[in-house]
Amino acid sequence: MDYGISRLRIAALAVGAFASAAVLFYYGTGEYPLWWAAPCAILILLLVAPRLPGLIAFAIGATAYFLGSLNMLRYTRNILALPAGTSAIGPVPFAILAFMVVPACALGFAVVLFRFFVRRGQLWQGALAFAFA
């Protein structure tokens, strides 16, 4: 693969970045977030993204954010209007799932866009693309 890194090291890097970013997003979002946790999670994702294939970089970014935002599930269930008869332990309504999946996919897209520009050597365009995505 690129940068002379073996597949085992890429897998370890991907798993480590995924786990640490998911935990940092969990503590960096929600009702009482730690102000430094979400930027650290994004920094981890951006440092690892150029060393990973594009689809894996997208999957790690989107899934880490989605799992990290699960701390807001109870909040979104109580705030969003739910149909009558929906139980707290029943299936998650589509609106709530979409409310958490769309931002996760947007973050995954921004990570892939950053990766695209950095691998081409355009660092400023990568930073601006991530900020605007």
Secondary structure, 3 states (H helix, E strand, C coil): CHHHCCHHHHHHHHHHHHHHHHHHHHHHCCCCCCCCHHHHHHHHHHHHHHHCCHHHHHHHHHHHHHHHHHHHHHHHHHHCCCCCCCCCCCCCCHHHHHHHHHHHHHHHHHHHHHHHHHHCCCHHHHHHHHHHC
